[in-house]
């Protein structure tokens, strides 16, 4: 049965979302989420968004992006592009549809000056931090056959907070840090300028964005915590509902136990606000080891992939 691949049109949204939720059961979305994170993304370009159709039915979708506007101090990330979503109806797979959409996306991105495609660590509007190795194993195999290689393993993690408590040895450690002039505090408006300056210097991309957006919504946001050395902000953590993160400490103060101190105080604040679970969208490397030590378990395994364009 013939099919065609074309650019996305406004009237496609309901069909795309319905197919999305069929094909990506771990990552279902609403129509408004699609509008907010796809269509209203300032980098959205219909020339990089593809729909496969057969008999007036949508059977495939792909979204590719390159930056059209600078992302805070990270800038345009010249030469880098992303494929953030790709799926085909189960009954239409292995007919060349995914190949055709990827070829069109690679051509579009090359025209935009992209030299390296990632799947997909795009911020701010990513949906899946790389390919889910368990839920979407067929997609991972397909992308490897298309020349995409592992860039990084990342993990979604979480834990129950029902029986959460701060271990006694950690409390002793935190007291020693406090004697040395370190502390953790729930955000208060007088911290605003110092916090933004800290994030702009140390984490100029997504962490800066998160803090800025949350403080615009609520200048007294008590879901942000800061780590301090005397009066200087040297760390930041954040949660929203039961989602933990982002989280970061000034590298100059690494190895002193400030990470656990900030983590445990943040989780304590989550408990005070009635949260019963904690989940972390993605982490990697030494950070993953840290979260494992403080009680989080791996929920999902992902692989960020990349391909260099000739």
C-alpha beads as a LAMMPS data file, in Angstrom:
LAMMPS data file: protein, C-alpha beads

310 atoms
309 bonds

1 atom types
1 bond types

-500.0 500.0 xlo xhi
-500.0 500.0 ylo yhi
-500.0 500.0 zlo zhi

Masses

1 110.0

Atoms # bond

1 1 1 0.000 0.000 0.000
2 1 1 1.502 3.373 -0.991
3 1 1 2.406 6.084 1.494
4 1 1 3.776 9.600 1.261
5 1 1 6.028 11.734 3.467
6 1 1 5.413 15.459 3.694
7 1 1 5.920 18.434 5.973
8 1 1 3.715 18.800 9.028
9 1 1 0.480 20.805 8.681
10 1 1 -1.648 22.417 11.385
11 1 1 -4.530 20.000 10.847
12 1 1 -2.249 17.034 11.627
13 1 1 -2.025 17.641 15.371
14 1 1 -4.787 15.329 16.607
15 1 1 -3.691 12.458 14.377
16 1 1 -0.048 12.892 15.380
17 1 1 -0.840 12.890 19.103
18 1 1 -3.083 9.822 18.788
19 1 1 -0.348 7.935 16.931
20 1 1 2.286 9.193 19.381
21 1 1 0.390 7.687 22.323
22 1 1 -0.021 4.398 20.464
23 1 1 3.648 4.117 19.507
24 1 1 5.315 5.574 22.612
25 1 1 3.341 4.097 25.535
26 1 1 5.910 5.169 28.138
27 1 1 5.838 8.750 26.923
28 1 1 2.221 9.662 26.240
29 1 1 1.341 13.338 25.814
30 1 1 -1.729 15.547 25.610
31 1 1 -2.688 17.773 22.727
32 1 1 -1.750 20.861 24.723
33 1 1 1.649 19.393 25.600
34 1 1 2.256 18.830 21.890
35 1 1 1.303 22.402 21.109
36 1 1 3.406 23.820 23.926
37 1 1 6.553 21.751 23.409
38 1 1 6.493 21.326 19.626
39 1 1 4.550 24.022 17.804
40 1 1 5.335 26.810 20.283
41 1 1 9.019 25.959 20.549
42 1 1 10.795 28.988 19.017
43 1 1 13.061 26.628 17.068
44 1 1 10.174 24.735 15.449
45 1 1 10.381 24.705 11.667
46 1 1 7.772 22.831 9.647
47 1 1 10.480 22.050 7.077
48 1 1 12.085 19.796 9.688
49 1 1 8.871 18.163 10.892
50 1 1 7.612 15.239 8.827
51 1 1 4.408 13.241 8.647
52 1 1 3.957 9.950 6.829
53 1 1 0.456 9.338 5.535
54 1 1 -1.473 6.526 3.874
55 1 1 -5.114 6.761 2.791
56 1 1 -5.503 10.045 4.675
57 1 1 -4.281 8.393 7.885
58 1 1 -1.113 9.459 9.691
59 1 1 1.215 6.476 10.067
60 1 1 4.525 8.134 10.980
61 1 1 6.025 11.272 12.511
62 1 1 9.480 12.797 12.980
63 1 1 10.575 16.076 14.561
64 1 1 14.021 17.524 13.863
65 1 1 15.373 20.866 15.064
66 1 1 18.301 23.230 14.935
67 1 1 18.511 26.401 16.967
68 1 1 17.058 29.465 15.289
69 1 1 17.441 31.573 18.430
70 1 1 20.220 31.547 21.059
71 1 1 19.549 29.475 24.175
72 1 1 20.633 31.879 26.904
73 1 1 24.449 31.900 27.194
74 1 1 24.720 28.507 25.472
75 1 1 24.006 30.331 22.234
76 1 1 22.985 28.747 18.941
77 1 1 25.154 25.637 19.266
78 1 1 26.246 26.059 15.661
79 1 1 26.668 22.818 13.785
80 1 1 24.454 20.744 16.071
81 1 1 20.938 19.529 15.382
82 1 1 18.506 17.124 16.976
83 1 1 15.918 14.510 16.152
84 1 1 13.715 14.545 19.229
85 1 1 10.847 12.241 18.243
86 1 1 10.475 9.465 15.669
87 1 1 7.781 6.805 15.428
88 1 1 5.842 4.709 12.889
89 1 1 2.554 2.857 13.325
90 1 1 3.296 -0.795 14.250
91 1 1 1.400 -2.091 11.202
92 1 1 3.437 0.138 8.875
93 1 1 6.923 -0.629 10.093
94 1 1 9.668 -2.177 7.914
95 1 1 8.301 -0.544 4.781
96 1 1 10.887 2.229 4.523
97 1 1 8.837 4.936 6.232
98 1 1 11.290 5.592 9.064
99 1 1 14.194 5.552 6.591
100 1 1 12.422 8.069 4.405
101 1 1 11.649 10.445 7.262
102 1 1 15.193 10.252 8.643
103 1 1 16.656 10.935 5.192
104 1 1 14.491 14.022 4.860
105 1 1 15.418 15.179 8.359
106 1 1 19.133 14.732 7.702
107 1 1 18.825 16.679 4.452
108 1 1 16.941 19.488 6.205
109 1 1 19.464 19.686 9.036
110 1 1 22.395 19.660 6.614
111 1 1 20.821 22.628 4.817
112 1 1 20.669 24.384 8.191
113 1 1 24.422 23.948 8.623
114 1 1 24.244 20.991 10.995
115 1 1 27.309 18.749 11.129
116 1 1 26.292 16.511 14.053
117 1 1 22.831 15.162 14.885
118 1 1 21.925 14.095 18.415
119 1 1 19.057 11.851 19.562
120 1 1 18.326 13.621 21.781
121 1 1 19.643 15.896 24.476
122 1 1 17.822 18.929 23.121
123 1 1 16.750 21.519 25.647
124 1 1 14.381 22.806 26.781
125 1 1 11.669 20.793 25.045
126 1 1 12.988 17.246 24.887
127 1 1 10.552 14.391 25.422
128 1 1 12.844 11.393 25.918
129 1 1 16.511 11.810 26.945
130 1 1 17.806 9.481 24.258
131 1 1 16.372 6.168 23.092
132 1 1 14.754 4.016 25.795
133 1 1 16.798 0.820 25.450
134 1 1 14.084 -1.392 26.901
135 1 1 10.796 0.068 25.668
136 1 1 11.998 1.077 22.202
137 1 1 14.679 -1.502 21.419
138 1 1 13.564 -1.795 17.773
139 1 1 14.028 1.939 17.322
140 1 1 17.513 1.740 18.796
141 1 1 18.438 -1.060 16.398
142 1 1 17.046 0.923 13.464
143 1 1 19.069 4.018 14.344
144 1 1 22.268 2.011 14.685
145 1 1 21.666 0.654 11.193
146 1 1 21.292 4.259 10.007
147 1 1 24.762 5.112 11.325
148 1 1 23.873 6.591 14.714
149 1 1 26.284 5.683 17.503
150 1 1 26.237 5.859 21.277
151 1 1 27.207 9.230 22.669
152 1 1 26.205 8.675 26.286
153 1 1 24.187 6.373 28.527
154 1 1 21.666 8.196 30.706
155 1 1 19.271 6.957 33.347
156 1 1 15.910 7.916 34.803
157 1 1 15.910 7.224 38.542
158 1 1 13.531 7.419 41.478
159 1 1 12.590 6.354 44.991
160 1 1 9.725 6.333 47.477
161 1 1 9.807 9.028 50.150
162 1 1 7.398 7.285 52.509
163 1 1 10.183 6.092 54.822
164 1 1 12.712 8.800 53.977
165 1 1 15.021 10.017 56.706
166 1 1 18.443 11.621 56.901
167 1 1 20.973 9.052 58.196
168 1 1 22.703 9.923 61.472
169 1 1 26.163 9.851 59.892
170 1 1 24.977 12.395 57.331
171 1 1 23.604 14.637 60.064
172 1 1 27.020 14.545 61.751
173 1 1 28.687 15.365 58.445
174 1 1 26.357 18.284 57.837
175 1 1 27.088 19.705 61.281
176 1 1 30.795 19.716 60.436
177 1 1 30.061 21.531 57.183
178 1 1 27.992 24.106 59.052
179 1 1 30.900 24.707 61.442
180 1 1 33.055 25.333 58.348
181 1 1 30.618 28.000 57.127
182 1 1 28.459 25.988 54.712
183 1 1 24.666 25.865 54.848
184 1 1 21.553 25.023 52.843
185 1 1 18.480 27.242 52.792
186 1 1 15.089 27.304 51.134
187 1 1 15.025 30.077 48.548
188 1 1 13.977 33.565 49.663
189 1 1 13.584 36.603 47.361
190 1 1 16.789 38.335 48.625
191 1 1 18.717 35.441 47.038
192 1 1 17.359 36.173 43.549
193 1 1 20.200 38.195 42.056
194 1 1 22.931 36.061 43.616
195 1 1 21.247 32.861 42.436
196 1 1 20.887 34.040 38.847
197 1 1 24.495 35.232 38.788
198 1 1 25.659 31.850 40.121
199 1 1 23.671 29.943 37.506
200 1 1 24.662 32.203 34.624
201 1 1 28.320 31.627 35.503
202 1 1 28.226 27.909 36.302
203 1 1 25.168 26.505 34.491
204 1 1 24.251 28.963 31.721
205 1 1 21.795 26.697 29.905
206 1 1 18.915 24.693 31.274
207 1 1 19.505 25.264 34.999
208 1 1 19.476 29.011 34.453
209 1 1 16.266 28.699 32.409
210 1 1 14.505 26.596 35.042
211 1 1 15.301 29.040 37.841
212 1 1 14.305 32.037 35.744
213 1 1 10.968 30.538 34.700
214 1 1 10.062 29.301 38.187
215 1 1 10.888 32.667 39.754
216 1 1 8.841 34.487 37.131
217 1 1 5.897 32.262 38.077
218 1 1 6.498 32.696 41.800
219 1 1 9.208 35.084 43.059
220 1 1 8.963 33.372 46.466
221 1 1 9.284 29.823 45.103
222 1 1 9.937 27.396 47.971
223 1 1 10.727 24.517 45.599
224 1 1 14.214 25.958 45.059
225 1 1 17.005 25.485 47.595
226 1 1 20.465 27.038 47.662
227 1 1 23.784 25.934 49.135
228 1 1 25.865 28.722 50.640
229 1 1 29.409 29.397 51.775
230 1 1 28.821 32.216 54.225
231 1 1 26.711 34.559 52.015
232 1 1 27.905 33.242 48.623
233 1 1 25.600 30.910 46.692
234 1 1 27.569 27.852 45.578
235 1 1 24.788 25.376 44.774
236 1 1 21.215 25.098 43.520
237 1 1 18.506 22.449 43.599
238 1 1 14.921 22.400 42.430
239 1 1 11.841 20.209 42.364
240 1 1 8.392 20.507 40.866
241 1 1 5.687 18.232 42.214
242 1 1 7.519 14.886 42.561
243 1 1 10.114 15.605 39.876
244 1 1 13.562 16.274 41.349
245 1 1 16.090 18.439 39.524
246 1 1 17.935 20.171 38.136
247 1 1 20.678 20.173 40.726
248 1 1 24.215 21.561 40.697
249 1 1 27.172 22.519 42.898
250 1 1 30.026 24.867 42.006
251 1 1 32.856 22.550 40.897
252 1 1 35.291 24.542 43.043
253 1 1 33.504 23.137 46.105
254 1 1 33.242 19.546 44.929
255 1 1 34.295 16.640 47.111
256 1 1 33.317 18.237 50.416
257 1 1 29.952 16.582 50.926
258 1 1 27.872 19.545 49.775
259 1 1 26.049 17.414 47.199
260 1 1 24.546 15.092 49.825
261 1 1 23.817 18.050 52.088
262 1 1 21.861 19.854 49.376
263 1 1 20.160 16.657 48.206
264 1 1 18.937 15.588 51.651
265 1 1 17.676 19.051 52.533
266 1 1 15.829 19.241 49.204
267 1 1 14.153 15.888 49.777
268 1 1 13.255 16.999 53.293
269 1 1 11.523 20.022 51.761
270 1 1 9.696 17.746 49.322
271 1 1 8.415 15.696 52.242
272 1 1 7.247 18.832 54.052
273 1 1 5.235 19.747 50.954
274 1 1 3.507 16.368 50.940
275 1 1 5.450 14.540 48.229
276 1 1 5.493 10.756 48.530
277 1 1 7.807 9.886 45.643
278 1 1 10.818 11.363 43.904
279 1 1 11.806 10.841 40.289
280 1 1 14.690 12.201 38.281
281 1 1 14.250 12.587 34.514
282 1 1 17.822 11.764 33.590
283 1 1 21.345 11.615 34.900
284 1 1 24.636 9.999 33.940
285 1 1 28.187 9.181 34.978
286 1 1 29.310 10.128 38.469
287 1 1 25.979 11.823 39.152
288 1 1 24.210 8.501 38.615
289 1 1 26.564 6.860 41.113
290 1 1 25.850 9.640 43.612
291 1 1 22.086 9.208 43.331
292 1 1 22.448 5.457 43.716
293 1 1 24.352 5.976 46.975
294 1 1 21.558 8.153 48.381
295 1 1 18.872 5.584 47.655
296 1 1 17.608 6.137 44.110
297 1 1 17.086 3.200 41.766
298 1 1 17.215 3.088 37.979
299 1 1 13.750 3.294 36.412
300 1 1 14.658 3.613 32.727
301 1 1 17.813 3.207 30.630
302 1 1 18.427 5.547 27.725
303 1 1 21.128 6.076 25.141
304 1 1 21.836 9.474 23.615
305 1 1 22.998 8.845 20.054
306 1 1 24.801 10.918 17.473
307 1 1 25.684 10.891 13.802
308 1 1 28.183 13.055 11.971
309 1 1 27.009 14.341 8.609
310 1 1 29.572 14.284 5.800

Bonds

1 1 1 2
2 1 2 3
3 1 3 4
4 1 4 5
5 1 5 6
6 1 6 7
7 1 7 8
8 1 8 9
9 1 9 10
10 1 10 11
11 1 11 12
12 1 12 13
13 1 13 14
14 1 14 15
15 1 15 16
16 1 16 17
17 1 17 18
18 1 18 19
19 1 19 20
20 1 20 21
21 1 21 22
22 1 22 23
23 1 23 24
24 1 24 25
25 1 25 26
26 1 26 27
27 1 27 28
28 1 28 29
29 1 29 30
30 1 30 31
31 1 31 32
32 1 32 33
33 1 33 34
34 1 34 35
35 1 35 36
36 1 36 37
37 1 37 38
38 1 38 39
39 1 39 40
40 1 40 41
41 1 41 42
42 1 42 43
43 1 43 44
44 1 44 45
45 1 45 46
46 1 46 47
47 1 47 48
48 1 48 49
49 1 49 50
50 1 50 51
51 1 51 52
52 1 52 53
53 1 53 54
54 1 54 55
55 1 55 56
56 1 56 57
57 1 57 58
58 1 58 59
59 1 59 60
60 1 60 61
61 1 61 62
62 1 62 63
63 1 63 64
64 1 64 65
65 1 65 66
66 1 66 67
67 1 67 68
68 1 68 69
69 1 69 70
70 1 70 71
71 1 71 72
72 1 72 73
73 1 73 74
74 1 74 75
75 1 75 76
76 1 76 77
77 1 77 78
78 1 78 79
79 1 79 80
80 1 80 81
81 1 81 82
82 1 82 83
83 1 83 84
84 1 84 85
85 1 85 86
86 1 86 87
87 1 87 88
88 1 88 89
89 1 89 90
90 1 90 91
91 1 91 92
92 1 92 93
93 1 93 94
94 1 94 95
95 1 95 96
96 1 96 97
97 1 97 98
98 1 98 99
99 1 99 100
100 1 100 101
101 1 101 102
102 1 102 103
103 1 103 104
104 1 104 105
105 1 105 106
106 1 106 107
107 1 107 108
108 1 108 109
109 1 109 110
110 1 110 111
111 1 111 112
112 1 112 113
113 1 113 114
114 1 114 115
115 1 115 116
116 1 116 117
117 1 117 118
118 1 118 119
119 1 119 120
120 1 120 121
121 1 121 122
122 1 122 123
123 1 123 124
124 1 124 125
125 1 125 126
126 1 126 127
127 1 127 128
128 1 128 129
129 1 129 130
130 1 130 131
131 1 131 132
132 1 132 133
133 1 133 134
134 1 134 135
135 1 135 136
136 1 136 137
137 1 137 138
138 1 138 139
139 1 139 140
140 1 140 141
141 1 141 142
142 1 142 143
143 1 143 144
144 1 144 145
145 1 145 146
146 1 146 147
147 1 147 148
148 1 148 149
149 1 149 150
150 1 150 151
151 1 151 152
152 1 152 153
153 1 153 154
154 1 154 155
155 1 155 156
156 1 156 157
157 1 157 158
158 1 158 159
159 1 159 160
160 1 160 161
161 1 161 162
162 1 162 163
163 1 163 164
164 1 164 165
165 1 165 166
166 1 166 167
167 1 167 168
168 1 168 169
169 1 169 170
170 1 170 171
171 1 171 172
172 1 172 173
173 1 173 174
174 1 174 175
175 1 175 176
176 1 176 177
177 1 177 178
178 1 178 179
179 1 179 180
180 1 180 181
181 1 181 182
182 1 182 183
183 1 183 184
184 1 184 185
185 1 185 186
186 1 186 187
187 1 187 188
188 1 188 189
189 1 189 190
190 1 190 191
191 1 191 192
192 1 192 193
193 1 193 194
194 1 194 195
195 1 195 196
196 1 196 197
197 1 197 198
198 1 198 199
199 1 199 200
200 1 200 201
201 1 201 202
202 1 202 203
203 1 203 204
204 1 204 205
205 1 205 206
206 1 206 207
207 1 207 208
208 1 208 209
209 1 209 210
210 1 210 211
211 1 211 212
212 1 212 213
213 1 213 214
214 1 214 215
215 1 215 216
216 1 216 217
217 1 217 218
218 1 218 219
219 1 219 220
220 1 220 221
221 1 221 222
222 1 222 223
223 1 223 224
224 1 224 225
225 1 225 226
226 1 226 227
227 1 227 228
228 1 228 229
229 1 229 230
230 1 230 231
231 1 231 232
232 1 232 233
233 1 233 234
234 1 234 235
235 1 235 236
236 1 236 237
237 1 237 238
238 1 238 239
239 1 239 240
240 1 240 241
241 1 241 242
242 1 242 243
243 1 243 244
244 1 244 245
245 1 245 246
246 1 246 247
247 1 247 248
248 1 248 249
249 1 249 250
250 1 250 251
251 1 251 252
252 1 252 253
253 1 253 254
254 1 254 255
255 1 255 256
256 1 256 257
257 1 257 258
258 1 258 259
259 1 259 260
260 1 260 261
261 1 261 262
262 1 262 263
263 1 263 264
264 1 264 265
265 1 265 266
266 1 266 267
267 1 267 268
268 1 268 269
269 1 269 270
270 1 270 271
271 1 271 272
272 1 272 273
273 1 273 274
274 1 274 275
275 1 275 276
276 1 276 277
277 1 277 278
278 1 278 279
279 1 279 280
280 1 280 281
281 1 281 282
282 1 282 283
283 1 283 284
284 1 284 285
285 1 285 286
286 1 286 287
287 1 287 288
288 1 288 289
289 1 289 290
290 1 290 291
291 1 291 292
292 1 292 293
293 1 293 294
294 1 294 295
295 1 295 296
296 1 296 297
297 1 297 298
298 1 298 299
299 1 299 300
300 1 300 301
301 1 301 302
302 1 302 303
303 1 303 304
304 1 304 305
305 1 305 306
306 1 306 307
307 1 307 308
308 1 308 309
309 1 309 310
